[in-house]
Amino acid sequence: MYGFIITTAGEGLLARASAGEGLTITEVWVGKGTVESAAAAKALTALLDPVAQATSTQPEVAGGQLSMLVEYRNDMGGGLEEGFTLSEFGVMAKVGDDAPTLLYYAALGDPAQPVPPIAEGLDVHRFPVAIGVTGEVEVSLEYPAGVWVTHEELEEALAGIDLSGYVKSSEKGAPNGVATLGPDGKVPGEQLPDIGGVYEVEEAVPPASRKANTLYGLILADYTGTGGEG
């Protein structure tokens, strides 16, 4: 899998945040795990194979979007002693006094990035993240923001993301809108038109038509949908 997703647990967090409860981002992690499918990624509550904690900018909320820049440097945590292939990262969050859980999961797939040990020199990896939100959402960090960029720099990074395939949550599963995907990766039967026969949708997006975002990695997630797969 290559892409991003708001987990099932993350959907619950964002629904509560949209209802007025504060959302706290507690940690950002990078890892070397490989998820098999979007359905498997959606069920995650932590990275498959976490390696190290990362950091981020202070999140901004504007225009129905939560935006931040995630950064991992191999000098963090005392310095990386053994290199690894960065193939996943995730944003952990909580609402109120609940235990933190995985809000946002990203799988780098084939563009997975090798990270050398600090002994071989400084190595920096940055990933812009944008999450669709509804209403006035209050977001805070539980850790000190370790990345500093100007508002213009963040906007420039996010502007490089291909959002041509993004669909508003209000249009998903609605008449004259766009079908959603079920846990098995297929269109639910109730959203299929009646054409007088029996058929099955094997794959919602043919592999040849999938697009890969090339700027750092990933990104616009809508908590009411199933995320995206490049």
ChimeraX attribute file (.defattr): number of C-alpha atoms within 10 A of each C-alpha:
attribute: neighborCount
match mode: 1-to-1
recipient: residues
	/A:1	17
	/A:2	24
	/A:3	25
	/A:4	28
	/A:5	28
	/A:6	31
	/A:7	28
	/A:8	21
	/A:9	20
	/A:10	26
	/A:11	20
	/A:12	17
	/A:13	25
	/A:14	27
	/A:15	16
	/A:16	16
	/A:17	23
	/A:18	17
	/A:19	13
	/A:20	13
	/A:21	16
	/A:22	18
	/A:23	20
	/A:24	21
	/A:25	22
	/A:26	17
	/A:27	20
	/A:28	21
	/A:29	23
	/A:30	25
	/A:31	21
	/A:32	22
	/A:33	19
	/A:34	19
	/A:35	21
	/A:36	12
	/A:37	16
	/A:38	23
	/A:39	18
	/A:40	13
	/A:41	27
	/A:42	23
	/A:43	15
	/A:44	20
	/A:45	19
	/A:46	20
	/A:47	24
	/A:48	17
	/A:49	16
	/A:50	17
	/A:51	18
	/A:52	17
	/A:53	17
	/A:54	23
	/A:55	22
	/A:56	24
	/A:57	20
	/A:58	20
	/A:59	18
	/A:60	17
	/A:61	17
	/A:62	12
	/A:63	11
	/A:64	14
	/A:65	19
	/A:66	20
	/A:67	22
	/A:68	22
	/A:69	21
	/A:70	25
	/A:71	20
	/A:72	24
	/A:73	19
	/A:74	24
	/A:75	16
	/A:76	14
	/A:77	10
	/A:78	8
	/A:79	13
	/A:80	20
	/A:81	13
	/A:82	11
	/A:83	14
	/A:84	15
	/A:85	15
	/A:86	23
	/A:87	23
	/A:88	27
	/A:89	30
	/A:90	28
	/A:91	26
	/A:92	22
	/A:93	26
	/A:94	24
	/A:95	19
	/A:96	13
	/A:97	7
	/A:98	8
	/A:99	10
	/A:100	20
	/A:101	22
	/A:102	28
	/A:103	27
	/A:104	30
	/A:105	25
	/A:106	28
	/A:107	31
	/A:108	24
	/A:109	19
	/A:110	9
	/A:111	14
	/A:112	16
	/A:113	16
	/A:114	14
	/A:115	20
	/A:116	17
	/A:117	17
	/A:118	18
	/A:119	13
	/A:120	12
	/A:121	9
	/A:122	15
	/A:123	14
	/A:124	10
	/A:125	16
	/A:126	18
	/A:127	20
	/A:128	25
	/A:129	27
	/A:130	23
	/A:131	21
	/A:132	20
	/A:133	22
	/A:134	17
	/A:135	13
	/A:136	14
	/A:137	21
	/A:138	16
	/A:139	18
	/A:140	14
	/A:141	16
	/A:142	11
	/A:143	14
	/A:144	10
	/A:145	13
	/A:146	13
	/A:147	15
	/A:148	12
	/A:149	12
	/A:150	9
	/A:151	9
	/A:152	9
	/A:153	11
	/A:154	18
	/A:155	14
	/A:156	12
	/A:157	16
	/A:158	22
	/A:159	12
	/A:160	13
	/A:161	20
	/A:162	16
	/A:163	12
	/A:164	7
	/A:165	10
	/A:166	12
	/A:167	15
	/A:168	13
	/A:169	18
	/A:170	11
	/A:171	13
	/A:172	17
	/A:173	18
	/A:174	12
	/A:175	9
	/A:176	8
	/A:177	13
	/A:178	15
	/A:179	18
	/A:180	19
	/A:181	19
	/A:182	13
	/A:183	14
	/A:184	12
	/A:185	17
	/A:186	16
	/A:187	19
	/A:188	16
	/A:189	12
	/A:190	9
	/A:191	15
	/A:192	13
	/A:193	7
	/A:194	9
	/A:195	7
	/A:196	6
	/A:197	5
	/A:198	6
	/A:199	9
	/A:200	10
	/A:201	12
	/A:202	11
	/A:203	11
	/A:204	12
	/A:205	13
	/A:206	8
	/A:207	9
	/A:208	6
	/A:209	8
	/A:210	11
	/A:211	13
	/A:212	16
	/A:213	17
	/A:214	11
	/A:215	16
	/A:216	17
	/A:217	23
	/A:218	26
	/A:219	26
	/A:220	26
	/A:221	25
	/A:222	23
	/A:223	25
	/A:224	21
	/A:225	21
	/A:226	23
	/A:227	23
	/A:228	19
	/A:229	20
	/A:230	19
